[in-house]
Amino acid sequence: MTLIFDYVITNWVELLGAVLSLVYLYLSIKEKIGLWIFGFLCSTLYVIVFFSSKFYADMSLQVYYLVVSVYGWINWKKNADVKTHILPVTTISKQQYGLYIPTIFVIYLVYYIILKYFTDSPIPIMDSIVGALSVVATWMLAKKKIENWLLWIAADGIAVGLFVYKQLYPTAVLFVIYTIMAIVGYFQWKKSMER
């Protein structure tokens, strides 16, 4: 019992971040605008967690999430349907595919160069992949594009291995749940789109 108590006391920031992240994910799937408040709170906590773990790409993602949380809130509020007060789920166009794919690649290269040559990151390749996918997925979520879930499935699945490697076990469990829930989110939003 003392071991568990000590673990909780030592890792309370990560544990609270994980709990708030689950609330954020639930609200994302349910298309509730409150997701952005919880996204802001959990991102604040994870800036601390990732900085202390030397996951600099993930830390910078959390800073990005803070900014996108504000943008997402404003976009969802401003562009919501007048009757339902909900921003409708849409899909990306062929032209947008031509924009998103190169954007992922460019963000990956920027992350990789920074992590490889300017930090002591232990795994710059995988950290950069997760970072690039997550940046674009978050932007797509703020725009309420259904394909955001496909990017999250890939990013979260890869992230599980990274967090196990760094012994961030509560976060690894969180990202297993995230991966599963991203699949659920995709199908939930697909139903919403068909309506």
C-alpha positions in Angstrom: 0.0 0.0 0.0 2.9 2.4 0.8 4.4 1.6 -2.6 1.2 2.6 -4.4 0.9 5.8 -2.2 4.5 6.7 -3.0 3.9 6.1 -6.7 0.8 8.3 -6.7 2.6 11.1 -4.8 5.7 10.9 -7.1 3.6 10.8 -10.3 0.5 12.8 -9.5 1.0 15.2 -12.4 1.1 12.4 -14.9 -1.8 10.6 -13.3 -4.0 13.7 -13.2 -3.0 14.4 -16.8 -4.1 10.9 -17.8 -7.4 11.2 -16.1 -8.1 14.6 -17.7 -7.1 13.2 -21.0 -9.7 10.5 -20.8 -12.4 13.1 -20.1 -11.1 15.0 -23.1 -11.2 11.9 -25.4 -14.7 11.1 -24.2 -15.9 14.6 -25.0 -14.2 14.5 -28.4 -16.0 11.3 -29.4 -19.3 12.8 -28.2 -18.6 16.0 -30.1 -18.9 18.2 -27.0 -17.2 21.6 -27.1 -16.1 21.2 -23.5 -13.4 18.9 -24.8 -11.3 21.9 -25.5 -11.2 22.9 -21.8 -10.0 19.5 -20.7 -7.6 19.4 -23.6 -6.1 22.7 -22.3 -5.8 21.4 -18.8 -4.3 18.0 -19.6 -1.8 19.6 -22.1 -0.6 22.0 -19.4 0.2 19.0 -17.1 1.8 17.0 -19.9 4.2 19.8 -20.8 5.7 19.1 -17.4 5.7 15.3 -17.8 7.3 15.3 -21.2 9.9 17.9 -20.4 11.1 15.9 -17.4 11.2 12.7 -19.6 13.1 14.4 -22.4 10.3 13.8 -24.9 10.8 17.3 -26.4 8.6 16.7 -29.5 5.8 15.5 -27.3 6.4 18.5 -25.0 6.2 20.9 -27.9 3.0 19.2 -29.0 1.4 20.0 -25.7 2.3 23.6 -26.2 0.7 23.4 -29.6 -2.3 21.7 -28.1 -2.7 24.6 -25.7 -3.0 27.0 -28.7 -5.2 24.7 -30.7 -7.5 24.2 -27.7 -8.3 27.9 -27.8 -8.7 27.9 -31.6 -10.8 24.7 -31.5 -13.1 26.2 -28.9 -13.6 29.4 -31.0 -14.0 27.5 -34.3 -16.5 25.0 -32.9 -18.5 27.8 -31.3 -18.4 30.2 -34.2 -19.2 27.7 -37.0 -21.8 25.6 -35.2 -25.1 24.9 -36.8 -27.7 27.5 -35.8 -30.3 24.9 -34.8 -28.2 22.2 -33.2 -25.3 24.4 -31.9 -22.9 21.7 -33.2 -20.2 22.0 -35.8 -20.9 19.3 -38.4 -18.4 16.5 -39.1 -16.9 16.7 -42.6 -14.4 14.9 -44.6 -11.2 16.3 -46.3 -11.2 16.9 -50.0 -8.7 15.5 -52.5 -7.0 18.9 -52.6 -6.7 18.8 -48.8 -5.0 15.4 -49.0 -2.5 17.0 -51.2 -1.9 19.6 -48.5 -2.0 17.4 -45.4 0.4 14.6 -46.5 3.3 16.9 -47.4 2.6 18.9 -44.2 3.0 15.7 -42.2 6.3 15.0 -43.9 7.7 18.6 -43.5 6.7 18.6 -39.8 8.4 15.2 -39.4 11.6 16.5 -40.9 11.6 19.7 -38.7 11.0 17.6 -35.6 13.7 15.1 -36.6 16.4 17.6 -37.3 15.7 19.5 -34.1 15.6 16.3 -32.0 18.5 14.6 -33.6 21.0 17.5 -33.7 19.8 19.9 -30.9 18.5 17.7 -28.1 19.4 14.6 -26.1 16.3 12.8 -27.3 16.8 9.1 -27.1 14.4 8.2 -29.9 14.2 11.1 -32.4 12.7 9.1 -35.3 9.7 7.7 -33.6 9.2 10.8 -31.5 9.1 12.9 -34.7 6.6 10.6 -36.4 4.2 10.8 -33.4 4.8 14.6 -33.3 4.0 15.2 -37.0 0.9 13.0 -37.1 -0.4 14.6 -33.9 0.1 18.2 -35.1 -2.0 17.5 -38.2 -4.5 15.3 -36.4 -5.2 18.1 -33.9 -5.6 20.6 -36.6 -8.1 18.3 -38.3 -10.0 17.8 -35.0 -10.3 21.6 -34.6 -11.8 21.7 -38.2 -13.9 18.6 -37.3 -12.6 16.4 -40.1 -13.3 12.8 -39.6 -9.9 11.7 -40.9 -8.3 13.1 -37.7 -9.2 9.8 -36.0 -7.2 7.8 -38.6 -4.1 9.9 -37.8 -4.7 9.5 -34.1 -4.9 5.7 -34.4 -1.4 5.7 -36.0 0.1 8.3 -33.7 -1.3 6.8 -30.5 -0.4 3.3 -31.4 3.3 4.3 -32.0 3.2 6.4 -28.8 2.4 3.4 -26.7 5.8 1.9 -27.5 7.6 5.2 -26.8 6.0 5.6 -23.3 6.7 2.0 -22.4 10.3 2.6 -23.4 10.5 5.7 -21.1 8.7 3.8 -18.3 5.8 6.2 -18.4 3.3 3.4 -17.7 0.2 5.4 -16.8 0.7 7.4 -20.0 1.3 4.1 -22.0 -2.0 2.7 -20.7 -3.7 6.0 -21.5 -2.5 5.7 -25.1 -3.6 2.1 -25.4 -7.1 3.5 -24.5 -6.6 6.4 -26.8 -5.8 4.0 -29.7 -9.0 2.0 -29.0 -11.1 5.1 -28.5 -9.8 6.6 -31.7 -11.2 3.7 -33.5 -14.5 4.2 -31.7 -14.4 7.9 -32.4 -14.0 7.3 -36.1 -17.1 5.1 -36.3 -19.1 7.5 -34.0 -18.2 10.5 -36.1 -19.0 8.5 -39.3 -22.5 7.9 -37.9 -22.8 11.5 -37.1 -21.8 12.4 -40.7 -24.3 10.1 -42.2 -27.1 11.8 -40.1 
